[in-house]
Amino acid sequence: MQTFLLSAKFRDFSWEDLYGLSEEEAYHEFCAIRFAENDGHAICPHCGNCDAYALKTRRVFKCGACKRQFSATTKTIFADRKLPFKKLLIAIALFALPSRGKSHVELSADLRVQYKTAFVLAHKIREFMKSQNEEIELEGTVAVDGSQWGGFIRPKNVKKTPQDHRKVPFKSKKREKYAVAIREKRKNGLVKVFVGREHDIGQKVVFSSVKGGTEIHTDAGSWWNDFQVEYDHHVINHSVQYSSPEACTNTVESFFGNMKKIQNEYGSIAKRWFENYLYESAWRINHTRATRVERFSALSRAIAMLGYSRMRGYWG
């Protein structure tokens, strides 16, 4: 059976669609996406009035109600951008299309910008991916699991006595990163992720994200015991078996496996940025079966995302 990546449906996007645009055409395309809810006509981000018109002298609009001026990027994650609109659209496409991520080095080379510019731009897009993760609603049977990332300290080359590398001094809590994922138990099921230890946030995120009465599969951790009251709880003991007809968490564990492959594109990830990469991994898994045009369209919605980026004003 032919894989989806080799199908004709996946080959529905041509780079000529973007590289062939002039800067003026790219600007109008950007505005069409930014103000899509008003058929491409400007909406004032300050008062929400649709009575706005474009100034002839420069690329800004003026609101007919509050008389304030604004641009196509005002109050969005691309506010105070320094890149031309054409490069912004190309950057979104470059970041959206790979199934396992796009390294900042490659992104900077393809856009012909500095590494720090590509780094900031990628993290702005990941902020949109975080908002998409929060909007996900899970259905049907789900599996829940947690995972630990990092924290390992490489031992010395020469050691006098054998030691257990899982214990101190080979573990650093300052470097440890934790995540909890909930995934639908079906083919290409959606996944929703959270940052934190499963011991601490596991119950809270499940109760807030999964409807009561849902069939839920977990491992034998004691922190999942309270699920028996509100959910149809199925438990798998991994010390005995990996899966059984009664319970299985392989779907959510496969997400963490794919996440490792995705993060191999970026190498070592600092703890302060782990959250962003986690949301990116979830977004890519949730769009595994999307065509190239669908991925670009989904990620281009970042243009219309209201709210300033925490990296506003940097090299992006």
DRENDO-1510 file (C-alpha; in Angstrom, 1 decimal, always signed):
<recs>
REC; n; res; u; v; w
REC; 1; MET; +0.0; +0.0; +0.0 .
REC; 2; GLN; +1.4; +3.4; -1.0 .
REC; 3; THR; +2.2; +5.8; +1.8 .
REC; 4; PHE; +0.4; +9.1; +2.1 .
REC; 5; LEU; +3.7; +11.0; +1.5 .
REC; 6; LEU; +4.1; +9.4; -1.9 .
REC; 7; SER; +0.5; +10.1; -3.0 .
REC; 8; ALA; -0.5; +12.7; -5.6 .
REC; 9; LYS; -2.6; +14.4; -2.9 .
REC; 10; PHE; +0.5; +15.3; -0.9 .
REC; 11; ARG; +2.1; +17.0; -4.0 .
REC; 12; ASP; -0.4; +19.8; -4.1 .
REC; 13; PHE; +2.0; +22.8; -3.3 .
REC; 14; SER; +4.5; +24.5; -5.6 .
REC; 15; TRP; +7.1; +26.9; -4.4 .
REC; 16; GLU; +6.5; +28.9; -7.5 .
REC; 17; ASP; +3.3; +30.0; -5.9 .
REC; 18; LEU; +5.3; +32.0; -3.3 .
REC; 19; TYR; +8.6; +32.7; -5.0 .
REC; 20; GLY; +6.8; +34.1; -8.0 .
REC; 21; LEU; +5.1; +36.8; -5.9 .
REC; 22; SER; +6.3; +40.4; -5.9 .
REC; 23; GLU; +6.5; +42.2; -2.6 .
REC; 24; GLU; +3.3; +44.1; -3.3 .
REC; 25; GLU; +1.5; +40.9; -4.2 .
REC; 26; ALA; +2.8; +39.3; -1.0 .
REC; 27; TYR; +1.6; +42.2; +1.1 .
REC; 28; HIS; -1.9; +41.9; -0.4 .
REC; 29; GLU; -1.9; +38.1; +0.2 .
REC; 30; PHE; -0.7; +38.8; +3.8 .
REC; 31; CYS; -3.6; +41.3; +4.3 .
REC; 32; ALA; -6.1; +38.8; +2.8 .
REC; 33; ILE; -5.0; +36.2; +5.4 .
REC; 34; ARG; -4.9; +38.7; +8.3 .
REC; 35; PHE; -8.4; +40.1; +7.7 .
REC; 36; ALA; -9.9; +36.9; +6.2 .
REC; 37; GLU; -13.0; +37.2; +8.5 .
REC; 38; ASN; -13.8; +40.5; +6.8 .
REC; 39; ASP; -13.1; +39.3; +3.2 .
REC; 40; GLY; -9.7; +40.9; +3.3 .
REC; 41; HIS; -10.9; +44.3; +4.3 .
REC; 42; ALA; -9.0; +45.9; +7.2 .
REC; 43; ILE; -10.5; +45.7; +10.7 .
REC; 44; CYS; -9.2; +48.1; +13.4 .
REC; 45; PRO; -7.4; +46.1; +16.1 .
REC; 46; HIS; -7.9; +48.9; +18.6 .
REC; 47; CYS; -11.7; +49.3; +18.5 .
REC; 48; GLY; -12.8; +46.4; +16.2 .
REC; 49; ASN; -14.5; +48.8; +13.7 .
REC; 50; CYS; -14.6; +47.7; +10.1 .
REC; 51; ASP; -14.6; +51.3; +8.8 .
REC; 52; ALA; -10.9; +51.5; +7.9 .
REC; 53; TYR; -9.2; +52.7; +4.8 .
REC; 54; ALA; -5.6; +52.4; +3.5 .
REC; 55; LEU; -3.3; +55.4; +3.3 .
REC; 56; LYS; -1.7; +56.1; +0.0 .
REC; 57; THR; +1.6; +57.2; +1.4 .
REC; 58; ARG; +2.6; +54.0; +3.2 .
REC; 59; ARG; +1.3; +50.5; +4.1 .
REC; 60; VAL; -0.9; +51.5; +7.0 .
REC; 61; PHE; -4.6; +51.8; +7.6 .
REC; 62; LYS; -6.6; +54.4; +9.5 .
REC; 63; CYS; -9.7; +53.7; +11.4 .
REC; 64; GLY; -12.7; +55.9; +10.5 .
REC; 65; ALA; -14.1; +55.5; +14.1 .
REC; 66; CYS; -11.3; +55.9; +16.5 .
REC; 67; LYS; -9.0; +57.7; +14.0 .
REC; 68; ARG; -6.0; +55.6; +15.0 .
REC; 69; GLN; -3.5; +54.2; +12.5 .
REC; 70; PHE; -2.5; +50.5; +12.3 .
REC; 71; SER; -0.7; +48.1; +10.0 .
REC; 72; ALA; -1.4; +44.6; +8.9 .
REC; 73; THR; +0.8; +43.2; +11.7 .
REC; 74; THR; -0.5; +45.5; +14.6 .
REC; 75; LYS; -1.3; +43.5; +17.7 .
REC; 76; THR; -0.2; +40.2; +16.1 .
REC; 77; ILE; +2.8; +37.9; +16.8 .
REC; 78; PHE; +4.5; +39.5; +13.8 .
REC; 79; ALA; +4.2; +43.1; +15.2 .
REC; 80; ASP; +7.3; +45.2; +14.7 .
REC; 81; ARG; +8.5; +42.7; +12.1 .
REC; 82; LYS; +11.6; +43.6; +10.1 .
REC; 83; LEU; +11.4; +41.0; +7.3 .
REC; 84; PRO; +9.5; +41.8; +4.1 .
REC; 85; PHE; +6.1; +40.2; +3.7 .
REC; 86; LYS; +7.2; +37.9; +1.0 .
REC; 87; LYS; +9.9; +36.4; +3.3 .
REC; 88; LEU; +7.3; +36.0; +6.1 .
REC; 89; LEU; +5.0; +33.9; +3.8 .
REC; 90; ILE; +8.0; +31.8; +2.6 .
REC; 91; ALA; +9.1; +31.3; +6.2 .
REC; 92; ILE; +5.7; +30.0; +7.2 .
REC; 93; ALA; +5.7; +27.6; +4.3 .
REC; 94; LEU; +9.3; +26.4; +5.0 .
REC; 95; PHE; +8.3; +25.8; +8.6 .
REC; 96; ALA; +5.0; +24.1; +7.9 .
REC; 97; LEU; +5.8; +21.6; +5.2 .
REC; 98; PRO; +8.5; +19.3; +6.7 .
REC; 99; SER; +7.0; +16.5; +8.7 .
REC; 100; ARG; +9.9; +16.5; +11.2 .
REC; 101; GLY; +10.6; +20.2; +11.7 .
REC; 102; LYS; +12.9; +22.7; +10.1 .
REC; 103; SER; +16.2; +23.5; +11.8 .
REC; 104; HIS; +17.0; +27.1; +12.4 .
REC; 105; VAL; +20.3; +26.8; +10.5 .
REC; 106; GLU; +18.4; +25.6; +7.4 .
REC; 107; LEU; +15.7; +28.2; +7.8 .
REC; 108; SER; +18.3; +31.0; +8.1 .
REC; 109; ALA; +20.1; +29.7; +4.9 .
REC; 110; ASP; +16.8; +29.4; +2.9 .
REC; 111; LEU; +15.7; +32.8; +3.9 .
REC; 112; ARG; +19.1; +34.4; +3.7 .
REC; 113; VAL; +18.8; +35.9; +7.2 .
REC; 114; GLN; +20.9; +35.6; +10.3 .
REC; 115; TYR; +20.5; +32.6; +12.6 .
REC; 116; LYS; +19.0; +34.7; +15.4 .
REC; 117; THR; +16.4; +36.0; +13.0 .
REC; 118; ALA; +15.3; +32.5; +12.0 .
REC; 119; PHE; +15.4; +31.5; +15.7 .
REC; 120; VAL; +13.0; +34.3; +16.7 .
REC; 121; LEU; +10.7; +33.8; +13.8 .
REC; 122; ALA; +10.4; +30.1; +14.4 .
REC; 123; HIS; +9.5; +30.7; +18.1 .
REC; 124; LYS; +6.9; +33.2; +17.1 .
REC; 125; ILE; +5.2; +30.5; +14.9 .
REC; 126; ARG; +5.5; +28.0; +17.8 .
REC; 127; GLU; +3.5; +30.5; +20.0 .
REC; 128; PHE; +0.7; +30.1; +17.5 .
REC; 129; MET; +1.0; +26.3; +17.7 .
REC; 130; LYS; +0.5; +26.6; +21.5 .
REC; 131; SER; -2.8; +28.4; +21.0 .
REC; 132; GLN; -3.8; +25.6; +18.6 .
REC; 133; ASN; -3.0; +23.0; +21.2 .
REC; 134; GLU; -5.3; +24.7; +23.7 .
REC; 135; GLU; -8.2; +24.6; +21.3 .
REC; 136; ILE; -8.1; +20.9; +20.7 .
REC; 137; GLU; -11.1; +18.9; +21.8 .
REC; 138; LEU; -10.5; +15.1; +22.2 .
REC; 139; GLU; -13.2; +12.5; +21.4 .
REC; 140; GLY; -13.7; +8.8; +21.9 .
REC; 141; THR; -11.3; +6.6; +23.8 .
REC; 142; VAL; -8.1; +8.3; +24.9 .
REC; 143; ALA; -4.7; +7.2; +26.4 .
REC; 144; VAL; -2.7; +9.3; +28.8 .
REC; 145; ASP; +1.0; +9.1; +29.7 .
REC; 146; GLY; +3.9; +11.3; +30.8 .
REC; 147; SER; +7.5; +11.5; +29.8 .
REC; 148; GLN; +10.8; +12.9; +31.0 .
REC; 149; TRP; +13.3; +14.7; +28.8 .
REC; 150; GLY; +16.9; +15.5; +29.5 .
REC; 151; GLY; +18.6; +15.7; +32.9 .
REC; 152; PHE; +21.3; +13.1; +32.1 .
REC; 153; ILE; +24.9; +14.1; +32.9 .
REC; 154; ARG; +27.5; +12.3; +30.9 .
REC; 155; PRO; +29.8; +10.3; +33.2 .
REC; 156; LYS; +33.6; +10.6; +33.1 .
REC; 157; ASN; +35.6; +8.6; +30.6 .
REC; 158; VAL; +37.4; +6.6; +33.2 .
REC; 159; LYS; +35.5; +5.3; +36.3 .
REC; 160; LYS; +36.9; +3.3; +39.2 .
REC; 161; THR; +33.7; +1.5; +40.1 .
REC; 162; PRO; +30.5; +0.8; +38.2 .
REC; 163; GLN; +27.6; +3.0; +39.1 .
REC; 164; ASP; +23.9; +3.3; +38.3 .
REC; 165; HIS; +23.6; +6.1; +35.7 .
REC; 166; ARG; +20.0; +6.6; +36.7 .
REC; 167; LYS; +21.0; +8.0; +40.1 .
REC; 168; VAL; +22.9; +11.1; +41.3 .
REC; 169; PRO; +25.4; +12.3; +40.2 .
REC; 170; PHE; +24.3; +11.3; +36.7 .
REC; 171; LYS; +20.9; +13.1; +36.9 .
REC; 172; SER; +20.4; +16.9; +37.1 .
REC; 173; LYS; +17.0; +18.2; +38.2 .
REC; 174; LYS; +17.8; +21.6; +36.7 .
REC; 175; ARG; +18.0; +20.0; +33.2 .
REC; 176; GLU; +15.0; +17.7; +33.6 .
REC; 177; LYS; +11.9; +18.5; +31.5 .
REC; 178; TYR; +8.5; +16.8; +31.8 .
REC; 179; ALA; +5.4; +16.5; +29.6 .
REC; 180; VAL; +2.0; +14.9; +29.8 .
REC; 181; ALA; +0.1; +13.9; +26.6 .
REC; 182; ILE; -3.4; +12.8; +26.0 .
REC; 183; ARG; -4.1; +11.1; +22.6 .
REC; 184; GLU; -7.2; +9.6; +21.0 .
REC; 185; LYS; -7.0; +5.8; +20.6 .
REC; 186; ARG; -7.7; +5.7; +16.9 .
REC; 187; LYS; -5.7; +5.9; +13.6 .
REC; 188; ASN; -4.1; +9.3; +13.3 .
REC; 189; GLY; -5.8; +10.4; +16.6 .
REC; 190; LEU; -5.3; +13.9; +17.8 .
REC; 191; VAL; -2.9; +14.6; +20.7 .
REC; 192; LYS; -3.0; +17.3; +23.3 .
REC; 193; VAL; +0.1; +18.1; +25.4 .
REC; 194; PHE; +0.9; +19.8; +28.7 .
REC; 195; VAL; +4.1; +20.8; +30.4 .
REC; 196; GLY; +4.8; +19.3; +33.8 .
REC; 197; ARG; +5.2; +16.1; +35.8 .
REC; 198; GLU; +2.5; +13.5; +35.5 .
REC; 199; HIS; +2.6; +13.1; +39.3 .
REC; 200; ASP; +1.7; +16.8; +39.7 .
REC; 201; ILE; -0.5; +17.8; +36.8 .
REC; 202; GLY; -1.8; +14.5; +35.4 .
REC; 203; GLN; -5.1; +14.4; +37.1 .
REC; 204; LYS; -5.8; +18.1; +36.7 .
REC; 205; VAL; -5.2; +18.2; +32.9 .
REC; 206; VAL; -7.3; +15.0; +32.3 .
REC; 207; PHE; -10.2; +16.3; +34.4 .
REC; 208; SER; -10.1; +19.6; +32.5 .
REC; 209; SER; -9.7; +18.1; +29.0 .
REC; 210; VAL; -11.6; +14.8; +29.0 .
REC; 211; LYS; -15.3; +14.4; +29.5 .
REC; 212; GLY; -16.6; +12.3; +32.3 .
REC; 213; GLY; -17.5; +8.7; +31.4 .
REC; 214; THR; -14.9; +8.5; +28.7 .
REC; 215; GLU; -12.9; +5.3; +28.3 .
REC; 216; ILE; -9.4; +6.2; +29.3 .
REC; 217; HIS; -6.2; +4.0; +29.3 .
REC; 218; THR; -3.2; +4.7; +31.6 .
REC; 219; ASP; -0.2; +2.8; +33.1 .
REC; 220; ALA; -0.3; +1.5; +36.6 .
REC; 221; GLY; +1.0; +4.7; +38.2 .
REC; 222; SER; -0.7; +5.5; +41.5 .
REC; 223; TRP; -1.4; +9.1; +40.5 .
REC; 224; TRP; -4.1; +7.8; +38.0 .
REC; 225; ASN; -6.1; +5.9; +40.7 .
REC; 226; ASP; -8.8; +8.6; +41.0 .
REC; 227; PHE; -9.9; +8.1; +37.4 .
REC; 228; GLN; -11.9; +5.0; +38.4 .
REC; 229; VAL; -14.7; +7.1; +39.8 .
REC; 230; GLU; -15.4; +9.5; +36.9 .
REC; 231; TYR; -14.0; +7.5; +33.9 .
REC; 232; ASP; -14.1; +4.0; +32.4 .
REC; 233; HIS; -10.5; +3.5; +33.5 .
REC; 234; HIS; -8.3; +0.7; +32.0 .
REC; 235; VAL; -4.9; +0.1; +33.4 .
REC; 236; ILE; -1.8; -1.6; +31.8 .
REC; 237; ASN; +1.1; -2.7; +34.1 .
REC; 238; HIS; +4.2; -2.2; +32.0 .
REC; 239; SER; +6.3; -4.3; +34.4 .
REC; 240; VAL; +4.3; -7.3; +33.2 .
REC; 241; GLN; +3.3; -6.5; +29.6 .
REC; 242; TYR; +3.4; -3.6; +27.1 .
REC; 243; SER; -0.2; -4.0; +25.9 .
REC; 244; SER; -3.2; -6.2; +26.3 .
REC; 245; PRO; -6.7; -6.4; +24.7 .
REC; 246; GLU; -8.0; -4.7; +27.9 .
REC; 247; ALA; -5.6; -1.7; +28.1 .
REC; 248; CYS; -2.9; -0.1; +25.9 .
REC; 249; THR; -1.1; +3.2; +25.9 .
REC; 250; ASN; +0.9; +2.6; +22.7 .
REC; 251; THR; -0.8; +5.5; +20.8 .
REC; 252; VAL; +0.3; +8.2; +23.2 .
REC; 253; GLU; +3.8; +6.5; +23.6 .
REC; 254; SER; +4.2; +6.6; +19.9 .
REC; 255; PHE; +3.7; +10.3; +20.0 .
REC; 256; PHE; +6.7; +10.7; +22.4 .
REC; 257; GLY; +8.7; +8.4; +20.0 .
REC; 258; ASN; +7.8; +10.7; +17.1 .
REC; 259; MET; +8.6; +13.7; +19.2 .
REC; 260; LYS; +12.1; +12.5; +19.7 .
REC; 261; LYS; +12.6; +12.2; +15.9 .
REC; 262; ILE; +11.2; +15.7; +15.4 .
REC; 263; GLN; +13.5; +17.1; +18.1 .
REC; 264; ASN; +16.5; +15.4; +16.6 .
REC; 265; GLU; +16.3; +18.1; +13.9 .
REC; 266; TYR; +17.2; +20.7; +16.6 .
REC; 267; GLY; +19.7; +18.8; +18.7 .
REC; 268; SER; +20.0; +19.8; +22.3 .
REC; 269; ILE; +17.0; +21.9; +23.6 .
REC; 270; ALA; +17.3; +24.2; +26.5 .
REC; 271; LYS; +14.8; +23.9; +29.3 .
REC; 272; ARG; +13.4; +27.4; +28.8 .
REC; 273; TRP; +12.4; +26.5; +25.2 .
REC; 274; PHE; +11.2; +23.0; +25.8 .
REC; 275; GLU; +7.5; +24.1; +26.0 .
REC; 276; ASN; +7.6; +25.6; +22.5 .
REC; 277; TYR; +9.1; +22.5; +20.9 .
REC; 278; LEU; +6.6; +20.3; +22.7 .
REC; 279; TYR; +3.7; +22.2; +21.1 .
REC; 280; GLU; +5.4; +22.1; +17.7 .
REC; 281; SER; +5.7; +18.3; +18.0 .
REC; 282; ALA; +2.0; +18.0; +18.8 .
REC; 283; TRP; +1.0; +20.3; +15.9 .
REC; 284; ARG; +3.1; +18.2; +13.4 .
REC; 285; ILE; +1.6; +14.9; +14.6 .
REC; 286; ASN; -1.9; +16.3; +14.4 .
REC; 287; HIS; -1.2; +17.4; +10.8 .
REC; 288; THR; +0.4; +14.1; +9.7 .
REC; 289; ARG; -2.3; +13.4; +7.1 .
REC; 290; ALA; -2.7; +17.0; +6.0 .
REC; 291; THR; -1.6; +18.0; +2.5 .
REC; 292; ARG; +1.1; +20.6; +1.9 .
REC; 293; VAL; -1.5; +23.2; +1.1 .
REC; 294; GLU; -3.5; +22.3; +4.2 .
REC; 295; ARG; -0.4; +22.6; +6.4 .
REC; 296; PHE; +0.5; +26.0; +4.9 .
REC; 297; SER; -3.1; +27.2; +5.3 .
REC; 298; ALA; -3.3; +26.0; +8.9 .
REC; 299; LEU; +0.0; +27.6; +9.9 .
REC; 300; SER; -0.7; +30.8; +7.9 .
REC; 301; ARG; -3.5; +31.4; +10.5 .
REC; 302; ALA; -0.7; +32.6; +12.7 .
REC; 303; ILE; -0.8; +35.9; +10.8 .
REC; 304; ALA; -4.2; +36.6; +12.2 .
REC; 305; MET; -3.4; +35.5; +15.8 .
REC; 306; LEU; -4.2; +38.4; +18.1 .
REC; 307; GLY; -1.7; +39.2; +20.8 .
REC; 308; TYR; +1.9; +40.3; +20.9 .
REC; 309; SER; +4.7; +37.8; +20.9 .
REC; 310; ARG; +6.9; +37.6; +23.9 .
REC; 311; MET; +9.8; +37.9; +21.4 .
REC; 312; ARG; +8.4; +41.1; +20.0 .
REC; 313; GLY; +11.0; +43.6; +18.9 .
REC; 314; TYR; +13.9; +41.2; +18.5 .
REC; 315; TRP; +15.5; +40.2; +15.2 .
REC; 316; GLY; +12.3; +38.8; +13.5 .
</recs>
